[in-house]
Amino acid sequence: MANNWNIPAWIEKEVRGRGKVCVYCGVEFTPAKISKKTAASWEHIINDAKIITRENIALCCCGCNASKGQKQLSVWLVIGVGP
Ligand SMILES: [Zn+2]
């Protein structure tokens, strides 16, 4: 998993440290080789790559990332992952 977002090393380290599961659906991350869908990807909670704070950067699975796309989080949470 590459860090292409100019995320400072200390934030990357912290987020990786707490991020063993997807922040949205809670799935445990797997290597991309095993499943692309559950591989970890960088997520900006507020969809603005300029906001690089420990609150706004998290890890989510590629499935959620793809599903969320460019939607606003509040919109996606309502229409996105159901129970
Ligand atoms: Zn997920």
PDB file of the backbone (N, CA, C, O) and the ligand in Angstrom, with CONECT records:
HET     ZN  A 101       1
ATOM      1  N   MET A   1       0.851  -1.192   0.000  1.00  0.00           N
ATOM      2  CA  MET A   1       0.000   0.000   0.000  1.00  0.00           C
ATOM      3  C   MET A   1       0.884   1.239   0.000  1.00  0.00           C
ATOM      4  O   MET A   1       1.664   1.458   0.926  1.00  0.00           O
ATOM      5  N   ALA A   2       0.760   2.006  -0.998  1.00  0.00           N
ATOM      6  CA  ALA A   2       1.602   3.197  -1.096  1.00  0.00           C
ATOM      7  C   ALA A   2       0.917   4.392  -0.435  1.00  0.00           C
ATOM      8  O   ALA A   2      -0.308   4.469  -0.347  1.00  0.00           O
ATOM      9  N   ASN A   3       1.719   5.276   0.004  1.00  0.00           N
ATOM     10  CA  ASN A   3       1.209   6.524   0.561  1.00  0.00           C
ATOM     11  C   ASN A   3       1.459   7.621  -0.467  1.00  0.00           C
ATOM     12  O   ASN A   3       2.556   8.169  -0.576  1.00  0.00           O
ATOM     13  N   ASN A   4       0.409   7.918  -1.212  1.00  0.00           N
ATOM     14  CA  ASN A   4       0.551   8.909  -2.287  1.00  0.00           C
ATOM     15  C   ASN A   4      -0.057  10.247  -1.907  1.00  0.00           C
ATOM     16  O   ASN A   4      -0.317  11.087  -2.768  1.00  0.00           O
ATOM     17  N   TRP A   5      -0.279  10.441  -0.629  1.00  0.00           N
ATOM     18  CA  TRP A   5      -1.100  11.589  -0.245  1.00  0.00           C
ATOM     19  C   TRP A   5      -0.320  12.631   0.532  1.00  0.00           C
ATOM     20  O   TRP A   5      -0.905  13.521   1.151  1.00  0.00           O
ATOM     21  N   ASN A   6       0.992  12.522   0.501  1.00  0.00           N
ATOM     22  CA  ASN A   6       1.806  13.476   1.269  1.00  0.00           C
ATOM     23  C   ASN A   6       1.459  13.453   2.746  1.00  0.00           C
ATOM     24  O   ASN A   6       1.498  14.477   3.428  1.00  0.00           O
ATOM     25  N   ILE A   7       1.128  12.289   3.214  1.00  0.00           N
ATOM     26  CA  ILE A   7       0.814  12.151   4.635  1.00  0.00           C
ATOM     27  C   ILE A   7       2.126  12.073   5.413  1.00  0.00           C
ATOM     28  O   ILE A   7       2.979  11.239   5.112  1.00  0.00           O
ATOM     29  N   PRO A   8       2.287  12.938   6.410  1.00  0.00           N
ATOM     30  CA  PRO A   8       3.537  12.909   7.181  1.00  0.00           C
ATOM     31  C   PRO A   8       3.749  11.557   7.850  1.00  0.00           C
ATOM     32  O   PRO A   8       2.795  10.856   8.190  1.00  0.00           O
ATOM     33  N   ALA A   9       5.010  11.209   8.030  1.00  0.00           N
ATOM     34  CA  ALA A   9       5.343   9.877   8.546  1.00  0.00           C
ATOM     35  C   ALA A   9       4.680   9.598   9.890  1.00  0.00           C
ATOM     36  O   ALA A   9       4.249   8.473  10.144  1.00  0.00           O
ATOM     37  N   TRP A  10       4.593  10.615  10.756  1.00  0.00           N
ATOM     38  CA  TRP A  10       4.054  10.344  12.093  1.00  0.00           C
ATOM     39  C   TRP A  10       2.564  10.048  12.049  1.00  0.00           C
ATOM     40  O   TRP A  10       2.057   9.243  12.831  1.00  0.00           O
ATOM     41  N   ILE A  11       1.868  10.704  11.129  1.00  0.00           N
ATOM     42  CA  ILE A  11       0.434  10.396  10.995  1.00  0.00           C
ATOM     43  C   ILE A  11       0.269   9.009  10.382  1.00  0.00           C
ATOM     44  O   ILE A  11      -0.568   8.219  10.819  1.00  0.00           O
ATOM     45  N   GLU A  12       1.074   8.725   9.370  1.00  0.00           N
ATOM     46  CA  GLU A  12       0.986   7.419   8.733  1.00  0.00           C
ATOM     47  C   GLU A  12       1.218   6.317   9.761  1.00  0.00           C
ATOM     48  O   GLU A  12       0.514   5.307   9.780  1.00  0.00           O
ATOM     49  N   LYS A  13       2.212   6.529  10.609  1.00  0.00           N
ATOM     50  CA  LYS A  13       2.546   5.515  11.609  1.00  0.00           C
ATOM     51  C   LYS A  13       1.395   5.328  12.591  1.00  0.00           C
ATOM     52  O   LYS A  13       1.034   4.203  12.937  1.00  0.00           O
ATOM     53  N   GLU A  14       0.832   6.437  13.032  1.00  0.00           N
ATOM     54  CA  GLU A  14      -0.261   6.341  13.997  1.00  0.00           C
ATOM     55  C   GLU A  14      -1.481   5.661  13.381  1.00  0.00           C
ATOM     56  O   GLU A  14      -2.100   4.787  13.989  1.00  0.00           O
ATOM     57  N   VAL A  15      -1.812   6.083  12.159  1.00  0.00           N
ATOM     58  CA  VAL A  15      -2.999   5.524  11.512  1.00  0.00           C
ATOM     59  C   VAL A  15      -2.804   4.041  11.230  1.00  0.00           C
ATOM     60  O   VAL A  15      -3.718   3.241  11.430  1.00  0.00           O
ATOM     61  N   ARG A  16      -1.623   3.677  10.770  1.00  0.00           N
ATOM     62  CA  ARG A  16      -1.357   2.253  10.532  1.00  0.00           C
ATOM     63  C   ARG A  16      -1.429   1.469  11.838  1.00  0.00           C
ATOM     64  O   ARG A  16      -1.886   0.327  11.867  1.00  0.00           O
ATOM     65  N   GLY A  17      -0.967   2.107  12.926  1.00  0.00           N
ATOM     66  CA  GLY A  17      -0.968   1.431  14.213  1.00  0.00           C
ATOM     67  C   GLY A  17      -2.363   1.126  14.716  1.00  0.00           C
ATOM     68  O   GLY A  17      -2.601   0.066  15.295  1.00  0.00           O
ATOM     69  N   ARG A  18      -3.298   2.060  14.497  1.00  0.00           N
ATOM     70  CA  ARG A  18      -4.647   1.822  15.008  1.00  0.00           C
ATOM     71  C   ARG A  18      -5.511   1.139  13.958  1.00  0.00           C
ATOM     72  O   ARG A  18      -6.583   0.623  14.273  1.00  0.00           O
ATOM     73  N   GLY A  19      -5.045   1.132  12.702  1.00  0.00           N
ATOM     74  CA  GLY A  19      -5.909   0.671  11.624  1.00  0.00           C
ATOM     75  C   GLY A  19      -5.677  -0.755  11.205  1.00  0.00           C
ATOM     76  O   GLY A  19      -5.021  -1.005  10.194  1.00  0.00           O
ATOM     77  N   LYS A  20      -6.202  -1.696  11.962  1.00  0.00           N
ATOM     78  CA  LYS A  20      -6.126  -3.100  11.545  1.00  0.00           C
ATOM     79  C   LYS A  20      -7.423  -3.533  10.874  1.00  0.00           C
ATOM     80  O   LYS A  20      -7.485  -4.559  10.197  1.00  0.00           O
ATOM     81  N   VAL A  21      -8.449  -2.725  11.081  1.00  0.00           N
ATOM     82  CA  VAL A  21      -9.733  -3.040  10.471  1.00  0.00           C
ATOM     83  C   VAL A  21     -10.270  -1.783   9.792  1.00  0.00           C
ATOM     84  O   VAL A  21      -9.862  -0.665  10.108  1.00  0.00           O
ATOM     85  N   CYS A  22     -11.181  -1.988   8.864  1.00  0.00           N
ATOM     86  CA  CYS A  22     -11.787  -0.884   8.131  1.00  0.00           C
ATOM     87  C   CYS A  22     -12.573   0.012   9.091  1.00  0.00           C
ATOM     88  O   CYS A  22     -13.346  -0.483   9.911  1.00  0.00           O
ATOM     89  N   VAL A  23     -12.377   1.329   8.989  1.00  0.00           N
ATOM     90  CA  VAL A  23     -13.090   2.231   9.891  1.00  0.00           C
ATOM     91  C   VAL A  23     -14.593   2.224   9.626  1.00  0.00           C
ATOM     92  O   VAL A  23     -15.376   2.622  10.488  1.00  0.00           O
ATOM     93  N   TYR A  24     -14.994   1.780   8.452  1.00  0.00           N
ATOM     94  CA  TYR A  24     -16.422   1.844   8.118  1.00  0.00           C
ATOM     95  C   TYR A  24     -17.134   0.517   8.352  1.00  0.00           C
ATOM     96  O   TYR A  24     -18.141   0.469   9.058  1.00  0.00           O
ATOM     97  N   CYS A  25     -16.618  -0.555   7.766  1.00  0.00           N
ATOM     98  CA  CYS A  25     -17.363  -1.813   7.864  1.00  0.00           C
ATOM     99  C   CYS A  25     -16.730  -2.778   8.847  1.00  0.00           C
ATOM    100  O   CYS A  25     -17.326  -3.807   9.164  1.00  0.00           O
ATOM    101  N   GLY A  26     -15.522  -2.468   9.345  1.00  0.00           N
ATOM    102  CA  GLY A  26     -14.932  -3.278  10.395  1.00  0.00           C
ATOM    103  C   GLY A  26     -14.264  -4.555   9.910  1.00  0.00           C
ATOM    104  O   GLY A  26     -13.836  -5.377  10.720  1.00  0.00           O
ATOM    105  N   VAL A  27     -14.171  -4.728   8.597  1.00  0.00           N
ATOM    106  CA  VAL A  27     -13.529  -5.931   8.074  1.00  0.00           C
ATOM    107  C   VAL A  27     -12.033  -5.887   8.379  1.00  0.00           C
ATOM    108  O   VAL A  27     -11.424  -4.817   8.370  1.00  0.00           O
ATOM    109  N   GLU A  28     -11.451  -7.041   8.646  1.00  0.00           N
ATOM    110  CA  GLU A  28     -10.013  -7.099   8.885  1.00  0.00           C
ATOM    111  C   GLU A  28      -9.283  -6.997   7.561  1.00  0.00           C
ATOM    112  O   GLU A  28      -9.642  -7.660   6.588  1.00  0.00           O
ATOM    113  N   PHE A  29      -8.265  -6.168   7.532  1.00  0.00           N
ATOM    114  CA  PHE A  29      -7.543  -5.980   6.274  1.00  0.00           C
ATOM    115  C   PHE A  29      -6.791  -7.244   5.883  1.00  0.00           C
ATOM    116  O   PHE A  29      -6.284  -7.978   6.732  1.00  0.00           O
ATOM    117  N   THR A  30      -6.733  -7.475   4.590  1.00  0.00           N
ATOM    118  CA  THR A  30      -5.955  -8.580   4.043  1.00  0.00           C
ATOM    119  C   THR A  30      -4.989  -8.005   3.027  1.00  0.00           C
ATOM    120  O   THR A  30      -5.221  -6.920   2.495  1.00  0.00           O
ATOM    121  N   PRO A  31      -3.911  -8.717   2.751  1.00  0.00           N
ATOM    122  CA  PRO A  31      -3.030  -8.262   1.682  1.00  0.00           C
ATOM    123  C   PRO A  31      -3.793  -8.231   0.358  1.00  0.00           C
ATOM    124  O   PRO A  31      -4.677  -9.054   0.120  1.00  0.00           O
ATOM    125  N   ALA A  32      -3.442  -7.278  -0.496  1.00  0.00           N
ATOM    126  CA  ALA A  32      -4.153  -7.126  -1.769  1.00  0.00           C
ATOM    127  C   ALA A  32      -4.098  -8.402  -2.596  1.00  0.00           C
ATOM    128  O   ALA A  32      -4.991  -8.667  -3.401  1.00  0.00           O
ATOM    129  N   LYS A  33      -3.055  -9.186  -2.397  1.00  0.00           N
ATOM    130  CA  LYS A  33      -2.904 -10.448  -3.125  1.00  0.00           C
ATOM    131  C   LYS A  33      -4.047 -11.397  -2.807  1.00  0.00           C
ATOM    132  O   LYS A  33      -4.525 -12.129  -3.675  1.00  0.00           O
ATOM    133  N   ILE A  34      -4.480 -11.376  -1.550  1.00  0.00           N
ATOM    134  CA  ILE A  34      -5.535 -12.302  -1.116  1.00  0.00           C
ATOM    135  C   ILE A  34      -6.899 -11.784  -1.532  1.00  0.00           C
ATOM    136  O   ILE A  34      -7.686 -12.512  -2.138  1.00  0.00           O
ATOM    137  N   SER A  35      -7.183 -10.529  -1.209  1.00  0.00           N
ATOM    138  CA  SER A  35      -8.443  -9.950  -1.650  1.00  0.00           C
ATOM    139  C   SER A  35      -8.275  -8.457  -1.835  1.00  0.00           C
ATOM    140  O   SER A  35      -7.924  -7.735  -0.901  1.00  0.00           O
ATOM    141  N   LYS A  36      -8.526  -8.010  -3.039  1.00  0.00           N
ATOM    142  CA  LYS A  36      -8.420  -6.582  -3.316  1.00  0.00           C
ATOM    143  C   LYS A  36      -9.466  -5.813  -2.535  1.00  0.00           C
ATOM    144  O   LYS A  36      -9.235  -4.687  -2.094  1.00  0.00           O
ATOM    145  N   LYS A  37     -10.620  -6.439  -2.371  1.00  0.00           N
ATOM    146  CA  LYS A  37     -11.742  -5.748  -1.767  1.00  0.00           C
ATOM    147  C   LYS A  37     -11.486  -5.400  -0.302  1.00  0.00           C
ATOM    148  O   LYS A  37     -11.932  -4.362   0.187  1.00  0.00           O
ATOM    149  N   THR A  38     -10.771  -6.271   0.382  1.00  0.00           N
ATOM    150  CA  THR A  38     -10.540  -6.042   1.805  1.00  0.00           C
ATOM    151  C   THR A  38      -9.112  -5.588   2.080  1.00  0.00           C
ATOM    152  O   THR A  38      -8.665  -5.597   3.227  1.00  0.00           O
ATOM    153  N   ALA A  39      -8.400  -5.192   1.035  1.00  0.00           N
ATOM    154  CA  ALA A  39      -7.081  -4.607   1.254  1.00  0.00           C
ATOM    155  C   ALA A  39      -7.258  -3.185   1.789  1.00  0.00           C
ATOM    156  O   ALA A  39      -8.253  -2.521   1.499  1.00  0.00           O
ATOM    157  N   ALA A  40      -6.282  -2.732   2.570  1.00  0.00           N
ATOM    158  CA  ALA A  40      -6.389  -1.405   3.165  1.00  0.00           C
ATOM    159  C   ALA A  40      -6.111  -0.313   2.137  1.00  0.00           C
ATOM    160  O   ALA A  40      -5.285  -0.480   1.239  1.00  0.00           O
ATOM    161  N   SER A  41      -6.806   0.791   2.284  1.00  0.00           N
ATOM    162  CA  SER A  41      -6.494   1.947   1.460  1.00  0.00           C
ATOM    163  C   SER A  41      -6.645   3.206   2.303  1.00  0.00           C
ATOM    164  O   SER A  41      -7.390   3.233   3.283  1.00  0.00           O
ATOM    165  N   TRP A  42      -5.933   4.232   1.909  1.00  0.00           N
ATOM    166  CA  TRP A  42      -5.999   5.483   2.657  1.00  0.00           C
ATOM    167  C   TRP A  42      -7.318   6.166   2.412  1.00  0.00           C
ATOM    168  O   TRP A  42      -7.836   6.198   1.295  1.00  0.00           O
ATOM    169  N   GLU A  43      -7.844   6.707   3.478  1.00  0.00           N
ATOM    170  CA  GLU A  43      -9.142   7.357   3.383  1.00  0.00           C
ATOM    171  C   GLU A  43      -9.084   8.739   4.026  1.00  0.00           C
ATOM    172  O   GLU A  43      -8.576   8.911   5.134  1.00  0.00           O
ATOM    173  N   HIS A  44      -9.615   9.709   3.303  1.00  0.00           N
ATOM    174  CA  HIS A  44      -9.819  11.017   3.901  1.00  0.00           C
ATOM    175  C   HIS A  44     -11.270  11.068   4.363  1.00  0.00           C
ATOM    176  O   HIS A  44     -12.186  11.042   3.542  1.00  0.00           O
ATOM    177  N   ILE A  45     -11.476  11.139   5.648  1.00  0.00           N
ATOM    178  CA  ILE A  45     -12.834  11.112   6.180  1.00  0.00           C
ATOM    179  C   ILE A  45     -13.654  12.241   5.554  1.00  0.00           C
ATOM    180  O   ILE A  45     -14.729  12.008   5.002  1.00  0.00           O
ATOM    181  N   ILE A  46     -13.138  13.446   5.646  1.00  0.00           N
ATOM    182  CA  ILE A  46     -13.699  14.541   4.867  1.00  0.00           C
ATOM    183  C   ILE A  46     -12.963  14.521   3.545  1.00  0.00           C
ATOM    184  O   ILE A  46     -11.734  14.580   3.504  1.00  0.00           O
ATOM    185  N   ASN A  47     -13.722  14.436   2.461  1.00  0.00           N
ATOM    186  CA  ASN A  47     -13.127  14.124   1.175  1.00  0.00           C
ATOM    187  C   ASN A  47     -12.345  15.295   0.587  1.00  0.00           C
ATOM    188  O   ASN A  47     -12.688  15.824  -0.470  1.00  0.00           O
ATOM    189  N   ASP A  48     -11.301  15.682   1.286  1.00  0.00           N
ATOM    190  CA  ASP A  48     -10.475  16.798   0.836  1.00  0.00           C
ATOM    191  C   ASP A  48      -9.024  16.447   1.134  1.00  0.00           C
ATOM    192  O   ASP A  48      -8.602  16.417   2.290  1.00  0.00           O
ATOM    193  N   ALA A  49      -8.274  16.185   0.079  1.00  0.00           N
ATOM    194  CA  ALA A  49      -6.898  15.707   0.234  1.00  0.00           C
ATOM    195  C   ALA A  49      -6.009  16.746   0.900  1.00  0.00           C
ATOM    196  O   ALA A  49      -4.884  16.449   1.302  1.00  0.00           O
ATOM    197  N   LYS A  50      -6.522  17.969   1.014  1.00  0.00           N
ATOM    198  CA  LYS A  50      -5.722  19.018   1.656  1.00  0.00           C
ATOM    199  C   LYS A  50      -5.803  18.938   3.173  1.00  0.00           C
ATOM    200  O   LYS A  50      -4.950  19.471   3.882  1.00  0.00           O
ATOM    201  N   ILE A  51      -6.834  18.270   3.659  1.00  0.00           N
ATOM    202  CA  ILE A  51      -6.987  18.138   5.106  1.00  0.00           C
ATOM    203  C   ILE A  51      -6.206  16.917   5.573  1.00  0.00           C
ATOM    204  O   ILE A  51      -6.700  15.791   5.536  1.00  0.00           O
ATOM    205  N   ILE A  52      -4.991  17.163   6.008  1.00  0.00           N
ATOM    206  CA  ILE A  52      -4.143  16.055   6.447  1.00  0.00           C
ATOM    207  C   ILE A  52      -3.941  16.188   7.942  1.00  0.00           C
ATOM    208  O   ILE A  52      -2.966  16.785   8.400  1.00  0.00           O
ATOM    209  N   THR A  53      -4.856  15.634   8.689  1.00  0.00           N
ATOM    210  CA  THR A  53      -4.754  15.623  10.143  1.00  0.00           C
ATOM    211  C   THR A  53      -4.998  14.200  10.610  1.00  0.00           C
ATOM    212  O   THR A  53      -5.499  13.363   9.860  1.00  0.00           O
ATOM    213  N   ARG A  54      -4.632  13.933  11.876  1.00  0.00           N
ATOM    214  CA  ARG A  54      -4.829  12.574  12.365  1.00  0.00           C
ATOM    215  C   ARG A  54      -6.303  12.221  12.467  1.00  0.00           C
ATOM    216  O   ARG A  54      -6.665  11.044  12.480  1.00  0.00           O
ATOM    217  N   GLU A  55      -7.161  13.247  12.540  1.00  0.00           N
ATOM    218  CA  GLU A  55      -8.594  12.973  12.596  1.00  0.00           C
ATOM    219  C   GLU A  55      -9.159  12.660  11.211  1.00  0.00           C
ATOM    220  O   GLU A  55     -10.140  11.928  11.074  1.00  0.00           O
ATOM    221  N   ASN A  56      -8.526  13.222  10.200  1.00  0.00           N
ATOM    222  CA  ASN A  56      -9.122  13.080   8.863  1.00  0.00           C
ATOM    223  C   ASN A  56      -8.534  11.927   8.063  1.00  0.00           C
ATOM    224  O   ASN A  56      -9.088  11.549   7.031  1.00  0.00           O
ATOM    225  N   ILE A  57      -7.443  11.373   8.511  1.00  0.00           N
ATOM    226  CA  ILE A  57      -6.821  10.282   7.770  1.00  0.00           C
ATOM    227  C   ILE A  57      -7.108   8.971   8.485  1.00  0.00           C
ATOM    228  O   ILE A  57      -6.903   8.854   9.693  1.00  0.00           O
ATOM    229  N   ALA A  58      -7.575   8.005   7.746  1.00  0.00           N
ATOM    230  CA  ALA A  58      -7.851   6.706   8.330  1.00  0.00           C
ATOM    231  C   ALA A  58      -7.620   5.647   7.268  1.00  0.00           C
ATOM    232  O   ALA A  58      -7.361   5.962   6.106  1.00  0.00           O
ATOM    233  N   LEU A  59      -7.718   4.388   7.676  1.00  0.00           N
ATOM    234  CA  LEU A  59      -7.626   3.300   6.723  1.00  0.00           C
ATOM    235  C   LEU A  59      -8.998   2.657   6.582  1.00  0.00           C
ATOM    236  O   LEU A  59      -9.659   2.345   7.571  1.00  0.00           O
ATOM    237  N   CYS A  60      -9.410   2.468   5.342  1.00  0.00           N
ATOM    238  CA  CYS A  60     -10.628   1.702   5.121  1.00  0.00           C
ATOM    239  C   CYS A  60     -10.340   0.683   4.033  1.00  0.00           C
ATOM    240  O   CYS A  60      -9.325   0.772   3.342  1.00  0.00           O
ATOM    241  N   CYS A  61     -11.227  -0.279   3.882  1.00  0.00           N
ATOM    242  CA  CYS A  61     -10.995  -1.309   2.874  1.00  0.00           C
ATOM    243  C   CYS A  61     -11.313  -0.746   1.493  1.00  0.00           C
ATOM    244  O   CYS A  61     -12.041   0.236   1.353  1.00  0.00           O
ATOM    245  N   CYS A  62     -10.748  -1.394   0.480  1.00  0.00           N
ATOM    246  CA  CYS A  62     -10.949  -0.905  -0.888  1.00  0.00           C
ATOM    247  C   CYS A  62     -12.414  -0.991  -1.294  1.00  0.00           C
ATOM    248  O   CYS A  62     -12.885  -0.191  -2.103  1.00  0.00           O
ATOM    249  N   GLY A  63     -13.126  -1.950  -0.739  1.00  0.00           N
ATOM    250  CA  GLY A  63     -14.544  -2.078  -1.039  1.00  0.00           C
ATOM    251  C   GLY A  63     -15.309  -0.834  -0.630  1.00  0.00           C
ATOM    252  O   GLY A  63     -16.093  -0.290  -1.406  1.00  0.00           O
ATOM    253  N   CYS A  64     -15.072  -0.385   0.608  1.00  0.00           N
ATOM    254  CA  CYS A  64     -15.742   0.825   1.083  1.00  0.00           C
ATOM    255  C   CYS A  64     -15.252   2.047   0.320  1.00  0.00           C
ATOM    256  O   CYS A  64     -16.035   2.927  -0.037  1.00  0.00           O
ATOM    257  N   ASN A  65     -13.964   2.088   0.079  1.00  0.00           N
ATOM    258  CA  ASN A  65     -13.402   3.237  -0.625  1.00  0.00           C
ATOM    259  C   ASN A  65     -14.034   3.368  -2.008  1.00  0.00           C
ATOM    260  O   ASN A  65     -14.395   4.464  -2.435  1.00  0.00           O
ATOM    261  N   ALA A  66     -14.164   2.243  -2.698  1.00  0.00           N
ATOM    262  CA  ALA A  66     -14.746   2.263  -4.037  1.00  0.00           C
ATOM    263  C   ALA A  66     -16.216   2.637  -3.974  1.00  0.00           C
ATOM    264  O   ALA A  66     -16.723   3.367  -4.826  1.00  0.00           O
ATOM    265  N   SER A  67     -16.893   2.126  -2.952  1.00  0.00           N
ATOM    266  CA  SER A  67     -18.309   2.395  -2.808  1.00  0.00           C
ATOM    267  C   SER A  67     -18.560   3.867  -2.483  1.00  0.00           C
ATOM    268  O   SER A  67     -19.503   4.483  -2.981  1.00  0.00           O
ATOM    269  N   LYS A  68     -17.697   4.405  -1.640  1.00  0.00           N
ATOM    270  CA  LYS A  68     -17.882   5.789  -1.216  1.00  0.00           C
ATOM    271  C   LYS A  68     -17.542   6.752  -2.348  1.00  0.00           C
ATOM    272  O   LYS A  68     -18.255   7.728  -2.581  1.00  0.00           O
ATOM    273  N   GLY A  69     -16.435   6.464  -3.054  1.00  0.00           N
ATOM    274  CA  GLY A  69     -16.041   7.314  -4.168  1.00  0.00           C
ATOM    275  C   GLY A  69     -15.932   8.764  -3.767  1.00  0.00           C
ATOM    276  O   GLY A  69     -15.260   9.096  -2.791  1.00  0.00           O
ATOM    277  N   GLN A  70     -16.579   9.616  -4.504  1.00  0.00           N
ATOM    278  CA  GLN A  70     -16.506  11.046  -4.245  1.00  0.00           C
ATOM    279  C   GLN A  70     -17.695  11.560  -3.449  1.00  0.00           C
ATOM    280  O   GLN A  70     -17.857  12.767  -3.266  1.00  0.00           O
ATOM    281  N   LYS A  71     -18.517  10.647  -2.983  1.00  0.00           N
ATOM    282  CA  LYS A  71     -19.679  11.096  -2.221  1.00  0.00           C
ATOM    283  C   LYS A  71     -19.254  11.687  -0.890  1.00  0.00           C
ATOM    284  O   LYS A  71     -18.198  11.355  -0.350  1.00  0.00           O
ATOM    285  N   GLN A  72     -20.077  12.549  -0.383  1.00  0.00           N
ATOM    286  CA  GLN A  72     -19.840  13.044   0.962  1.00  0.00           C
ATOM    287  C   GLN A  72     -20.134  11.938   1.957  1.00  0.00           C
ATOM    288  O   GLN A  72     -21.059  11.147   1.777  1.00  0.00           O
ATOM    289  N   LEU A  73     -19.338  11.899   2.998  1.00  0.00           N
ATOM    290  CA  LEU A  73     -19.457  10.804   3.961  1.00  0.00           C
ATOM    291  C   LEU A  73     -20.887  10.674   4.495  1.00  0.00           C
ATOM    292  O   LEU A  73     -21.426   9.570   4.580  1.00  0.00           O
ATOM    293  N   SER A  74     -21.488  11.794   4.848  1.00  0.00           N
ATOM    294  CA  SER A  74     -22.824  11.743   5.446  1.00  0.00           C
ATOM    295  C   SER A  74     -23.830  11.162   4.449  1.00  0.00           C
ATOM    296  O   SER A  74     -24.746  10.437   4.837  1.00  0.00           O
ATOM    297  N   VAL A  75     -23.656  11.480   3.178  1.00  0.00           N
ATOM    298  CA  VAL A  75     -24.555  10.938   2.154  1.00  0.00           C
ATOM    299  C   VAL A  75     -24.325   9.445   2.008  1.00  0.00           C
ATOM    300  O   VAL A  75     -25.266   8.652   1.977  1.00  0.00           O
ATOM    301  N   TRP A  76     -23.044   9.078   1.917  1.00  0.00           N
ATOM    302  CA  TRP A  76     -22.714   7.677   1.678  1.00  0.00           C
ATOM    303  C   TRP A  76     -23.153   6.790   2.834  1.00  0.00           C
ATOM    304  O   TRP A  76     -23.602   5.664   2.618  1.00  0.00           O
ATOM    305  N   LEU A  77     -23.028   7.285   4.045  1.00  0.00           N
ATOM    306  CA  LEU A  77     -23.391   6.462   5.203  1.00  0.00           C
ATOM    307  C   LEU A  77     -24.878   6.132   5.178  1.00  0.00           C
ATOM    308  O   LEU A  77     -25.289   5.078   5.664  1.00  0.00           O
ATOM    309  N   VAL A  78     -25.680   7.021   4.618  1.00  0.00           N
ATOM    310  CA  VAL A  78     -27.115   6.782   4.563  1.00  0.00           C
ATOM    311  C   VAL A  78     -27.462   5.793   3.437  1.00  0.00           C
ATOM    312  O   VAL A  78     -28.253   4.871   3.636  1.00  0.00           O
ATOM    313  N   ILE A  79     -26.863   5.995   2.261  1.00  0.00           N
ATOM    314  CA  ILE A  79     -27.241   5.152   1.124  1.00  0.00           C
ATOM    315  C   ILE A  79     -26.304   3.966   0.919  1.00  0.00           C
ATOM    316  O   ILE A  79     -26.604   3.045   0.160  1.00  0.00           O
ATOM    317  N   GLY A  80     -25.160   4.004   1.612  1.00  0.00           N
ATOM    318  CA  GLY A  80     -24.098   3.050   1.324  1.00  0.00           C
ATOM    319  C   GLY A  80     -24.242   1.721   2.018  1.00  0.00           C
ATOM    320  O   GLY A  80     -25.149   0.948   1.709  1.00  0.00           O
ATOM    321  N   VAL A  81     -23.340   1.442   2.968  1.00  0.00           N
ATOM    322  CA  VAL A  81     -23.332   0.133   3.610  1.00  0.00           C
ATOM    323  C   VAL A  81     -24.589  -0.070   4.442  1.00  0.00           C
ATOM    324  O   VAL A  81     -24.790   0.603   5.453  1.00  0.00           O
ATOM    325  N   GLY A  82     -25.405  -0.970   4.027  1.00  0.00           N
ATOM    326  CA  GLY A  82     -26.573  -1.332   4.808  1.00  0.00           C
ATOM    327  C   GLY A  82     -26.201  -2.280   5.931  1.00  0.00           C
ATOM    328  O   GLY A  82     -25.033  -2.640   6.079  1.00  0.00           O
ATOM    329  N   PRO A  83     -27.179  -2.685   6.721  1.00  0.00           N
ATOM    330  CA  PRO A  83     -26.897  -3.616   7.824  1.00  0.00           C
ATOM    331  C   PRO A  83     -26.571  -5.015   7.287  1.00  0.00           C
ATOM    332  O   PRO A  83     -26.307  -5.930   8.067  1.00  0.00           O
TER     333      PRO A  83
HETATM  334 ZN    ZN A 101     -14.854  -1.412   4.618  1.00  0.00          ZN2+
END
